[in-house]
Amino acid sequence: MSSSMNTELEESLGKIGLTKQEARTYLTLLELKESQTGKICENAHIERSNIYKVLSSLMNKGLVNYRIQNNVKVFSASPPESLSELFKEKQKRLEEERKQVERIVSNLKTKEPGKDSISNYKYYEGIPAIKSMWH
C-alpha cells in the first residue's frame, strides 16, 4: 500500500476512535495477515515497549486477535467489517452525549434570569454568537 493511502486510512481510522499507533498496527496486520510482535513493530514503526499496549487496546476494540503457536503469540487483524461495529458504538456514545446536552440545556432554561432587564438591546459578537441569536 502506498504511503499516502496509508496516511488517509490512518486518518479515517482515527475518526472512528483509533490512535495513530492503533491504526498503523491494524493496517500492518491486515497486510501481514498474521505476525509476531517483532515484525509488527518493524513494519508499523512502533517501539517494542508500546506494542503490547497497542495490541491490547485493539483486542479490547475487537480489531485484533491472537493464537498461540509454539508458546508464542501470533497476532492477526479481525476482518475490516469489525470497524462497522466500532463505528456503531461511537454513534451510540455520541447519541447519549447529545441527549445529555439536551437535558443540560433544558435544566439551564429553567434557571434563566427574570425578564426584567435594564435594556431591551442585546449585543452579539462573532459568528457563534450570531448563530445563537437566531436560536
N, C-alpha and C positions, 0 to 999 in steps of 0.2 A: 504494500500500500504506500502511496506517496506521502511525503511529509505533510504537505498542505491538506490532503484529505484526512490524515490522522488528526491534525490540529482542529479541523472542522468537526470531526467526530468527537474529539475530546471536549470541545466547547458545548456541543449538543448534549453529551452525556452529563456535563456539568449543570446544564439547565434542569435536568431531572433529578439532580441530587448527588452526583458523584464528584469526588475531589479530582484534581488533575492526576494524582498518583493512582487513584482507583480507576479512572478512565483509561490511563495508559496501560495499567496492568490487565484490565479486562480486554482491551483491544489486542494486546500482546498474546494473551491466552487464546483468543479467537483465532489468531494467526497460527500459533504453535499447536493448536488442538489440545495438547496436554504437556505438562512440563514440571520439572522440579524447580525449586526457588532460584537456584543459581542462574539458570537460563532465563527465567522471567526477569530477574534483576538486570541481567546483561542487556536484554532486548528492550525492556521498558525504561532503562536508565534510572533505576531506583536503588537507593542504598540498601544493602543487605539488612542493616539494622531496622529498616522500616517495612520490609516486605511482609513479615508475618502480621503486622498490624493492619496493613492494607488488605491482605488476603482475608483476614478475619472479618474485616468490615464488609468486604464484598460477599463473603459467605453469609453474613447476617442479612444482607440485602437480597440474598437468593441468586446472586450472579456468578458465584464460583462454588465448585465442589471439589472434593479430592477422593483419592483411593490410596490404599497402602499397597506398595509393591516392593517386596524385599525389605520390609521395615522402613521404607522411605515414602513420604507423602508425595503423590503426583497430582498436581492441580489441573483442573480444566474449567473452561468457561461454560456457564449454562447457556442454552440457546438464546439468541437475541430477543425472542418473544418474551423472555423474562423481564425485559426492560419495560414492557407494557404494564406489567403488574406494579413495578416500581413507580411508574408514572401515575397509575390509578391511585396508589397510596398517597402520592404527593397531592393529587387533586382532592382527595378526601380531606387531607390536612388543611389545604387552602380553603375548602368549603367550611370546615369547622372554624377556622380563623375569621372568615367572612361573617359567619353567624355571631361570633363573639364580638366583632366590631359593631355589628348592628345592635346587639344588646347594650354595649357601652354607649353608643350614640343615643339610644332610647333612654337610658338612665341619665345621661347628661342633659337631655332635653327637659326632663322633669326638674332639673336644678337650674334652669335658665333664670336670669335675674328678672325682676319685675319690669313691666313695660314703661314705668315712669322714668324716662330718661331726660337728661338736661337738654339735649338737642335731637332733632329728628334726622340729622345728617350723619351718614356713615362714610368713612373713608377707606378705600381699598388700595393696597399697593401690591404689585406683582401679579403675574398670571394666575398662580394658585388662588390668591385672594379674590381675583375677579371671578374665577370659576365658582368659588364658594358663594359669591354674591348671588349667582343665578340659582343656587340651590336654596 
